[in-house]
Amino acid sequence: MAFDIPLSVIIVNIVGITIAAWFLRSRLKAKLAEVEARQSRKRED
């Protein structure tokens, strides 16, 4: 089983996965903040 994958491909994949994880994390944090704001507005009513 020979690994003849170029190092540049591995680096690009790692960078892509990191960007995807950052994007998903930022979306989840934004959604969580939205839900918390909605709940706090609901409590004030």
mmCIF file as Biopython writes it, N, C-alpha, C and O atoms, coordinates in Angstrom:
data_model
#
loop_
_atom_site.group_PDB
_atom_site.id
_atom_site.type_symbol
_atom_site.label_atom_id
_atom_site.label_alt_id
_atom_site.label_comp_id
_atom_site.label_asym_id
_atom_site.label_entity_id
_atom_site.label_seq_id
_atom_site.pdbx_PDB_ins_code
_atom_site.Cartn_x
_atom_site.Cartn_y
_atom_site.Cartn_z
_atom_site.occupancy
_atom_site.B_iso_or_equiv
_atom_site.auth_seq_id
_atom_site.auth_asym_id
_atom_site.pdbx_PDB_model_num
ATOM 1   N N  . MET A ? 1  ? 0.850   -1.186 0.000  1.0 0.0 1  A 1 
ATOM 2   C CA . MET A ? 1  ? 0.000   0.000  0.000  1.0 0.0 1  A 1 
ATOM 3   C C  . MET A ? 1  ? 0.891   1.243  0.000  1.0 0.0 1  A 1 
ATOM 4   O O  . MET A ? 1  ? 1.402   1.656  1.041  1.0 0.0 1  A 1 
ATOM 5   N N  . ALA A ? 2  ? 1.063   1.818  -1.155 1.0 0.0 2  A 1 
ATOM 6   C CA . ALA A ? 2  ? 1.971   2.955  -1.293 1.0 0.0 2  A 1 
ATOM 7   C C  . ALA A ? 2  ? 1.196   4.266  -1.202 1.0 0.0 2  A 1 
ATOM 8   O O  . ALA A ? 2  ? 0.178   4.452  -1.869 1.0 0.0 2  A 1 
ATOM 9   N N  . PHE A ? 3  ? 1.697   5.167  -0.366 1.0 0.0 3  A 1 
ATOM 10  C CA . PHE A ? 3  ? 1.089   6.481  -0.254 1.0 0.0 3  A 1 
ATOM 11  C C  . PHE A ? 3  ? 1.870   7.437  -1.149 1.0 0.0 3  A 1 
ATOM 12  O O  . PHE A ? 3  ? 2.887   8.000  -0.743 1.0 0.0 3  A 1 
ATOM 13  N N  . ASP A ? 4  ? 1.377   7.609  -2.365 1.0 0.0 4  A 1 
ATOM 14  C CA . ASP A ? 4  ? 2.054   8.529  -3.283 1.0 0.0 4  A 1 
ATOM 15  C C  . ASP A ? 4  ? 1.221   9.800  -3.473 1.0 0.0 4  A 1 
ATOM 16  O O  . ASP A ? 4  ? 1.190   10.387 -4.555 1.0 0.0 4  A 1 
ATOM 17  N N  . ILE A ? 5  ? 0.552   10.206 -2.398 1.0 0.0 5  A 1 
ATOM 18  C CA . ILE A ? 5  ? -0.220  11.448 -2.426 1.0 0.0 5  A 1 
ATOM 19  C C  . ILE A ? 5  ? 0.754   12.605 -2.172 1.0 0.0 5  A 1 
ATOM 20  O O  . ILE A ? 5  ? 1.507   12.583 -1.198 1.0 0.0 5  A 1 
ATOM 21  N N  . PRO A ? 6  ? 0.738   13.599 -3.038 1.0 0.0 6  A 1 
ATOM 22  C CA . PRO A ? 6  ? 1.654   14.737 -2.829 1.0 0.0 6  A 1 
ATOM 23  C C  . PRO A ? 6  ? 1.348   15.479 -1.531 1.0 0.0 6  A 1 
ATOM 24  O O  . PRO A ? 6  ? 0.200   15.552 -1.093 1.0 0.0 6  A 1 
ATOM 25  N N  . LEU A ? 7  ? 2.387   16.021 -0.934 1.0 0.0 7  A 1 
ATOM 26  C CA . LEU A ? 7  ? 2.243   16.748 0.318  1.0 0.0 7  A 1 
ATOM 27  C C  . LEU A ? 7  ? 1.313   17.953 0.143  1.0 0.0 7  A 1 
ATOM 28  O O  . LEU A ? 7  ? 0.574   18.299 1.064  1.0 0.0 7  A 1 
ATOM 29  N N  . SER A ? 8  ? 1.344   18.589 -1.022 1.0 0.0 8  A 1 
ATOM 30  C CA . SER A ? 8  ? 0.494   19.758 -1.262 1.0 0.0 8  A 1 
ATOM 31  C C  . SER A ? 8  ? -0.984  19.388 -1.179 1.0 0.0 8  A 1 
ATOM 32  O O  . SER A ? 8  ? -1.789  20.177 -0.684 1.0 0.0 8  A 1 
ATOM 33  N N  . VAL A ? 9  ? -1.353  18.200 -1.656 1.0 0.0 9  A 1 
ATOM 34  C CA . VAL A ? 9  ? -2.749  17.760 -1.589 1.0 0.0 9  A 1 
ATOM 35  C C  . VAL A ? 9  ? -3.164  17.568 -0.141 1.0 0.0 9  A 1 
ATOM 36  O O  . VAL A ? 9  ? -4.273  17.945 0.240  1.0 0.0 9  A 1 
ATOM 37  N N  . ILE A ? 10 ? -2.297  16.993 0.666  1.0 0.0 10 A 1 
ATOM 38  C CA . ILE A ? 10 ? -2.590  16.787 2.079  1.0 0.0 10 A 1 
ATOM 39  C C  . ILE A ? 10 ? -2.770  18.132 2.782  1.0 0.0 10 A 1 
ATOM 40  O O  . ILE A ? 10 ? -3.690  18.298 3.583  1.0 0.0 10 A 1 
ATOM 41  N N  . ILE A ? 11 ? -1.898  19.084 2.483  1.0 0.0 11 A 1 
ATOM 42  C CA . ILE A ? 11 ? -1.981  20.407 3.106  1.0 0.0 11 A 1 
ATOM 43  C C  . ILE A ? 11 ? -3.272  21.111 2.701  1.0 0.0 11 A 1 
ATOM 44  O O  . ILE A ? 11 ? -3.943  21.712 3.540  1.0 0.0 11 A 1 
ATOM 45  N N  . VAL A ? 12 ? -3.619  21.040 1.422  1.0 0.0 12 A 1 
ATOM 46  C CA . VAL A ? 12 ? -4.860  21.669 0.943  1.0 0.0 12 A 1 
ATOM 47  C C  . VAL A ? 12 ? -6.069  21.030 1.621  1.0 0.0 12 A 1 
ATOM 48  O O  . VAL A ? 12 ? -7.008  21.734 1.993  1.0 0.0 12 A 1 
ATOM 49  N N  . ASN A ? 13 ? -6.062  19.713 1.786  1.0 0.0 13 A 1 
ATOM 50  C CA . ASN A ? 13 ? -7.166  19.036 2.455  1.0 0.0 13 A 1 
ATOM 51  C C  . ASN A ? 13 ? -7.285  19.478 3.911  1.0 0.0 13 A 1 
ATOM 52  O O  . ASN A ? 13 ? -8.388  19.726 4.398  1.0 0.0 13 A 1 
ATOM 53  N N  . ILE A ? 14 ? -6.160  19.577 4.598  1.0 0.0 14 A 1 
ATOM 54  C CA . ILE A ? 14 ? -6.186  20.010 6.007  1.0 0.0 14 A 1 
ATOM 55  C C  . ILE A ? 14 ? -6.727  21.431 6.115  1.0 0.0 14 A 1 
ATOM 56  O O  . ILE A ? 14 ? -7.539  21.727 6.991  1.0 0.0 14 A 1 
ATOM 57  N N  . VAL A ? 15 ? -6.275  22.307 5.222  1.0 0.0 15 A 1 
ATOM 58  C CA . VAL A ? 15 ? -6.756  23.698 5.232  1.0 0.0 15 A 1 
ATOM 59  C C  . VAL A ? 15 ? -8.262  23.729 4.941  1.0 0.0 15 A 1 
ATOM 60  O O  . VAL A ? 15 ? -9.007  24.456 5.599  1.0 0.0 15 A 1 
ATOM 61  N N  . GLY A ? 16 ? -8.703  22.949 3.966  1.0 0.0 16 A 1 
ATOM 62  C CA . GLY A ? 16 ? -10.129 22.912 3.630  1.0 0.0 16 A 1 
ATOM 63  C C  . GLY A ? 16 ? -10.981 22.410 4.776  1.0 0.0 16 A 1 
ATOM 64  O O  . GLY A ? 16 ? -12.044 22.968 5.051  1.0 0.0 16 A 1 
ATOM 65  N N  . ILE A ? 17 ? -10.532 21.372 5.443  1.0 0.0 17 A 1 
ATOM 66  C CA . ILE A ? 17 ? -11.274 20.827 6.579  1.0 0.0 17 A 1 
ATOM 67  C C  . ILE A ? 17 ? -11.315 21.839 7.723  1.0 0.0 17 A 1 
ATOM 68  O O  . ILE A ? 17 ? -12.334 21.988 8.397  1.0 0.0 17 A 1 
ATOM 69  N N  . THR A ? 18 ? -10.191 22.535 7.932  1.0 0.0 18 A 1 
ATOM 70  C CA . THR A ? 18 ? -10.141 23.552 8.985  1.0 0.0 18 A 1 
ATOM 71  C C  . THR A ? 18 ? -11.117 24.683 8.696  1.0 0.0 18 A 1 
ATOM 72  O O  . THR A ? 18 ? -11.827 25.136 9.594  1.0 0.0 18 A 1 
ATOM 73  N N  . ILE A ? 19 ? -11.158 25.144 7.444  1.0 0.0 19 A 1 
ATOM 74  C CA . ILE A ? 19 ? -12.086 26.215 7.065  1.0 0.0 19 A 1 
ATOM 75  C C  . ILE A ? 19 ? -13.528 25.751 7.227  1.0 0.0 19 A 1 
ATOM 76  O O  . ILE A ? 19 ? -14.367 26.502 7.723  1.0 0.0 19 A 1 
ATOM 77  N N  . ALA A ? 20 ? -13.822 24.526 6.817  1.0 0.0 20 A 1 
ATOM 78  C CA . ALA A ? 20 ? -15.180 23.990 6.948  1.0 0.0 20 A 1 
ATOM 79  C C  . ALA A ? 20 ? -15.584 23.907 8.418  1.0 0.0 20 A 1 
ATOM 80  O O  . ALA A ? 20 ? -16.709 24.262 8.772  1.0 0.0 20 A 1 
ATOM 81  N N  . ALA A ? 21 ? -14.680 23.443 9.270  1.0 0.0 21 A 1 
ATOM 82  C CA . ALA A ? 21 ? -14.982 23.330 10.697 1.0 0.0 21 A 1 
ATOM 83  C C  . ALA A ? 21 ? -15.209 24.710 11.307 1.0 0.0 21 A 1 
ATOM 84  O O  . ALA A ? 21 ? -16.116 24.889 12.120 1.0 0.0 21 A 1 
ATOM 85  N N  . TRP A ? 22 ? -14.386 25.686 10.917 1.0 0.0 22 A 1 
ATOM 86  C CA . TRP A ? 22 ? -14.554 27.047 11.419 1.0 0.0 22 A 1 
ATOM 87  C C  . TRP A ? 22 ? -15.900 27.615 10.988 1.0 0.0 22 A 1 
ATOM 88  O O  . TRP A ? 22 ? -16.598 28.246 11.782 1.0 0.0 22 A 1 
ATOM 89  N N  . PHE A ? 23 ? -16.263 27.390 9.725  1.0 0.0 23 A 1 
ATOM 90  C CA . PHE A ? 23 ? -17.526 27.900 9.206  1.0 0.0 23 A 1 
ATOM 91  C C  . PHE A ? 23 ? -18.710 27.299 9.967  1.0 0.0 23 A 1 
ATOM 92  O O  . PHE A ? 23 ? -19.614 28.019 10.390 1.0 0.0 23 A 1 
ATOM 93  N N  . LEU A ? 24 ? -18.696 25.979 10.134 1.0 0.0 24 A 1 
ATOM 94  C CA . LEU A ? 24 ? -19.787 25.316 10.854 1.0 0.0 24 A 1 
ATOM 95  C C  . LEU A ? 24 ? -19.867 25.801 12.302 1.0 0.0 24 A 1 
ATOM 96  O O  . LEU A ? 24 ? -20.956 26.013 12.836 1.0 0.0 24 A 1 
ATOM 97  N N  . ARG A ? 25 ? -18.695 25.975 12.932 1.0 0.0 25 A 1 
ATOM 98  C CA . ARG A ? 25 ? -18.675 26.428 14.316 1.0 0.0 25 A 1 
ATOM 99  C C  . ARG A ? 25 ? -19.246 27.840 14.429 1.0 0.0 25 A 1 
ATOM 100 O O  . ARG A ? 25 ? -20.009 28.127 15.352 1.0 0.0 25 A 1 
ATOM 101 N N  . SER A ? 26 ? -18.883 28.719 13.499 1.0 0.0 26 A 1 
ATOM 102 C CA . SER A ? 26 ? -19.395 30.085 13.556 1.0 0.0 26 A 1 
ATOM 103 C C  . SER A ? 26 ? -20.899 30.113 13.306 1.0 0.0 26 A 1 
ATOM 104 O O  . SER A ? 26 ? -21.612 30.899 13.929 1.0 0.0 26 A 1 
ATOM 105 N N  . ARG A ? 27 ? -21.392 29.262 12.399 1.0 0.0 27 A 1 
ATOM 106 C CA . ARG A ? 27 ? -22.835 29.192 12.141 1.0 0.0 27 A 1 
ATOM 107 C C  . ARG A ? 27 ? -23.578 28.676 13.377 1.0 0.0 27 A 1 
ATOM 108 O O  . ARG A ? 27 ? -24.638 29.192 13.730 1.0 0.0 27 A 1 
ATOM 109 N N  . LEU A ? 28 ? -23.020 27.662 14.026 1.0 0.0 28 A 1 
ATOM 110 C CA . LEU A ? 28 ? -23.662 27.117 15.221 1.0 0.0 28 A 1 
ATOM 111 C C  . LEU A ? 28 ? -23.691 28.145 16.350 1.0 0.0 28 A 1 
ATOM 112 O O  . LEU A ? 28 ? -24.690 28.266 17.059 1.0 0.0 28 A 1 
ATOM 113 N N  . LYS A ? 29 ? -22.589 28.888 16.516 1.0 0.0 29 A 1 
ATOM 114 C CA . LYS A ? 29 ? -22.551 29.903 17.566 1.0 0.0 29 A 1 
ATOM 115 C C  . LYS A ? 29 ? -23.569 31.004 17.288 1.0 0.0 29 A 1 
ATOM 116 O O  . LYS A ? 29 ? -24.222 31.493 18.210 1.0 0.0 29 A 1 
ATOM 117 N N  . ALA A ? 30 ? -23.707 31.395 16.024 1.0 0.0 30 A 1 
ATOM 118 C CA . ALA A ? 30 ? -24.678 32.424 15.663 1.0 0.0 30 A 1 
ATOM 119 C C  . ALA A ? 30 ? -26.097 31.928 15.928 1.0 0.0 30 A 1 
ATOM 120 O O  . ALA A ? 30 ? -26.933 32.668 16.446 1.0 0.0 30 A 1 
ATOM 121 N N  . LYS A ? 31 ? -26.362 30.680 15.571 1.0 0.0 31 A 1 
ATOM 122 C CA . LYS A ? 31 ? -27.692 30.111 15.790 1.0 0.0 31 A 1 
ATOM 123 C C  . LYS A ? 31 ? -27.992 30.020 17.285 1.0 0.0 31 A 1 
ATOM 124 O O  . LYS A ? 31 ? -29.105 30.321 17.717 1.0 0.0 31 A 1 
ATOM 125 N N  . LEU A ? 32 ? -27.008 29.608 18.068 1.0 0.0 32 A 1 
ATOM 126 C CA . LEU A ? 32 ? -27.192 29.511 19.512 1.0 0.0 32 A 1 
ATOM 127 C C  . LEU A ? 32 ? -27.478 30.887 20.115 1.0 0.0 32 A 1 
ATOM 128 O O  . LEU A ? 32 ? -28.348 31.016 20.977 1.0 0.0 32 A 1 
ATOM 129 N N  . ALA A ? 33 ? -26.760 31.904 19.672 1.0 0.0 33 A 1 
ATOM 130 C CA . ALA A ? 33 ? -26.995 33.259 20.169 1.0 0.0 33 A 1 
ATOM 131 C C  . ALA A ? 33 ? -28.398 33.724 19.794 1.0 0.0 33 A 1 
ATOM 132 O O  . ALA A ? 33 ? -29.065 34.386 20.589 1.0 0.0 33 A 1 
ATOM 133 N N  . GLU A ? 34 ? -28.852 33.379 18.583 1.0 0.0 34 A 1 
ATOM 134 C CA . GLU A ? 34 ? -30.195 33.754 18.150 1.0 0.0 34 A 1 
ATOM 135 C C  . GLU A ? 34 ? -31.259 33.084 19.028 1.0 0.0 34 A 1 
ATOM 136 O O  . GLU A ? 34 ? -32.229 33.723 19.436 1.0 0.0 34 A 1 
ATOM 137 N N  . VAL A ? 35 ? -31.067 31.803 19.310 1.0 0.0 35 A 1 
ATOM 138 C CA . VAL A ? 35 ? -32.023 31.069 20.138 1.0 0.0 35 A 1 
ATOM 139 C C  . VAL A ? 35 ? -32.044 31.645 21.554 1.0 0.0 35 A 1 
ATOM 140 O O  . VAL A ? 35 ? -33.116 31.803 22.139 1.0 0.0 35 A 1 
ATOM 141 N N  . GLU A ? 36 ? -30.875 31.958 22.107 1.0 0.0 36 A 1 
ATOM 142 C CA . GLU A ? 36 ? -30.827 32.533 23.451 1.0 0.0 36 A 1 
ATOM 143 C C  . GLU A ? 36 ? -31.495 33.898 23.494 1.0 0.0 36 A 1 
ATOM 144 O O  . GLU A ? 36 ? -32.183 34.221 24.463 1.0 0.0 36 A 1 
ATOM 145 N N  . ALA A ? 37 ? -31.301 34.701 22.457 1.0 0.0 37 A 1 
ATOM 146 C CA . ALA A ? 37 ? -31.950 36.012 22.407 1.0 0.0 37 A 1 
ATOM 147 C C  . ALA A ? 37 ? -33.462 35.853 22.331 1.0 0.0 37 A 1 
ATOM 148 O O  . ALA A ? 37 ? -34.201 36.596 22.977 1.0 0.0 37 A 1 
ATOM 149 N N  . ARG A ? 38 ? -33.917 34.896 21.550 1.0 0.0 38 A 1 
ATOM 150 C CA . ARG A ? 38 ? -35.348 34.648 21.426 1.0 0.0 38 A 1 
ATOM 151 C C  . ARG A ? 38 ? -35.933 34.208 22.773 1.0 0.0 38 A 1 
ATOM 152 O O  . ARG A ? 38 ? -37.025 34.631 23.152 1.0 0.0 38 A 1 
ATOM 153 N N  . GLN A ? 39 ? -35.192 33.355 23.491 1.0 0.0 39 A 1 
ATOM 154 C CA . GLN A ? 39 ? -35.686 32.874 24.781 1.0 0.0 39 A 1 
ATOM 155 C C  . GLN A ? 39 ? -35.731 34.009 25.799 1.0 0.0 39 A 1 
ATOM 156 O O  . GLN A ? 39 ? -36.664 34.090 26.598 1.0 0.0 39 A 1 
ATOM 157 N N  . SER A ? 40 ? -34.734 34.879 25.773 1.0 0.0 40 A 1 
ATOM 158 C CA . SER A ? 40 ? -34.734 35.992 26.730 1.0 0.0 40 A 1 
ATOM 159 C C  . SER A ? 40 ? -35.870 36.977 26.412 1.0 0.0 40 A 1 
ATOM 160 O O  . SER A ? 40 ? -36.463 37.547 27.328 1.0 0.0 40 A 1 
ATOM 161 N N  . ARG A ? 41 ? -36.173 37.176 25.147 1.0 0.0 41 A 1 
ATOM 162 C CA . ARG A ? 41 ? -37.311 38.029 24.780 1.0 0.0 41 A 1 
ATOM 163 C C  . ARG A ? 41 ? -38.619 37.391 25.242 1.0 0.0 41 A 1 
ATOM 164 O O  . ARG A ? 41 ? -39.537 38.079 25.690 1.0 0.0 41 A 1 
ATOM 165 N N  . LYS A ? 42 ? -38.688 36.074 25.127 1.0 0.0 42 A 1 
ATOM 166 C CA . LYS A ? 42 ? -39.909 35.373 25.525 1.0 0.0 42 A 1 
ATOM 167 C C  . LYS A ? 42 ? -40.115 35.485 27.035 1.0 0.0 42 A 1 
ATOM 168 O O  . LYS A ? 42 ? -41.249 35.628 27.491 1.0 0.0 42 A 1 
ATOM 169 N N  . ARG A ? 43 ? -39.037 35.420 27.814 1.0 0.0 43 A 1 
ATOM 170 C CA . ARG A ? 43 ? -39.145 35.538 29.275 1.0 0.0 43 A 1 
ATOM 171 C C  . ARG A ? 43 ? -39.591 36.926 29.692 1.0 0.0 43 A 1 
ATOM 172 O O  . ARG A ? 43 ? -40.308 37.076 30.682 1.0 0.0 43 A 1 
ATOM 173 N N  . GLU A ? 44 ? -39.169 37.955 28.939 1.0 0.0 44 A 1 
ATOM 174 C CA . GLU A ? 44 ? -39.520 39.328 29.285 1.0 0.0 44 A 1 
ATOM 175 C C  . GLU A ? 44 ? -40.994 39.610 29.054 1.0 0.0 44 A 1 
ATOM 176 O O  . GLU A ? 44 ? -41.559 40.482 29.714 1.0 0.0 44 A 1 
ATOM 177 N N  . ASP A ? 45 ? -41.626 38.902 28.142 1.0 0.0 45 A 1 
ATOM 178 C CA . ASP A ? 45 ? -43.052 39.131 27.837 1.0 0.0 45 A 1 
ATOM 179 C C  . ASP A ? 45 ? -43.949 38.684 28.959 1.0 0.0 45 A 1 
ATOM 180 O O  . ASP A ? 45 ? -45.170 38.806 28.860 1.0 0.0 45 A 1 
#
